Amino acid sequence: MSNSVTQSSDAWYQDAAKAQIQSERMGRAELLNGRVAMLGFLIGLITEFLTGHGIASQITFGLFGQG
């Protein structure tokens, strides 16, 4: 009986550790995603300042090849 209890306890710890690792990875991925989004927005604003074209026109000019 003690062997089945030990296996059950080990499985619980393994599942708990797996969930914690996945949660930490998701947190790091979301942090990176947010930082990249802020960087992209800043680049869009700088480009708008330098060219005079808004972010929407930057996207459409890139799609249609207009300059």
N, C-alpha and C positions, 0 to 999 in steps of 0.2 A: 504494500500500500504506500509506503513512503517513497518508492521509486516513481509511482504515478503522480504523487503530489509534487515531487521535485521536477518532473517533466512539465507539469502544468505551470508551475511557478516559473520555470525557465522560459517557457513559451510566452508567458505574460510579460516577462522582462524584455524578451526579444521584440515583441510587438510594441511595447511602450517605447523602446529605444528607436525602433524604425519610425514610429510616428513622430518622435521628437526630431530626428534627423531630417525627415521630410518637411517638417514645419520650419526648421531653420533654413533649409535650402530655399523654400518658397519665400521666406522673408528676405533673404539675400537677393533672390531674383527680382522681387518686387522693388527693392531698393535700387538695384541697378537700372531697372526699367524706368523708374521715376527720374533718376539722374540723367539718363539718355534723353528722355522726353524734355526735360528742362534745357538740356544742351541744344537740342534741335530747335526749340522755341527761341532760344537766345540767338542762334545762328540766323533764324528767319527774321528776327527783329533787326539784327545788324545788317543783313542783306537789304531789308526794306529801307533802312536809313541810308545805305550807300547807293542804292539804285533808284529809290523813289517808288518802287513797285511794292504793293501790298503782298501779304503772304498768299492770298488767293490767286493773284495774278502771277506770282512766282511759280505756283504749282501748274497753272494752265499754260504758261509760257514753256515750261519744261515739258509738258505733255505734247504740245502742238509745235514745238520747235520755233516759236516766234521770238523775236529778240527785242 
